[in-house]
Amino acid sequence: MQEFLQRYRDGIIGGGIGLILAILLLTIGFAKTLLVIVCTIIGAFIGLYLNQIGFFDRFKGPRR
């Protein structure tokens, strides 16, 4: 089973993303789905940038 998942991992991920997009398109419509995708991409880029500059490191102080 693990060999199957490793062999077809990209196809499984692509199918899952396609399923989520189809559900979003059918339930909330094209424009709202597009807005969700754009906001998700912007949020991911902001998170990657903040991680790159070390913004979150200041919150990782010693625990008491």
Order of alpha helices (4+ residues) and beta strands (2+ residues): alpha-alpha-alpha
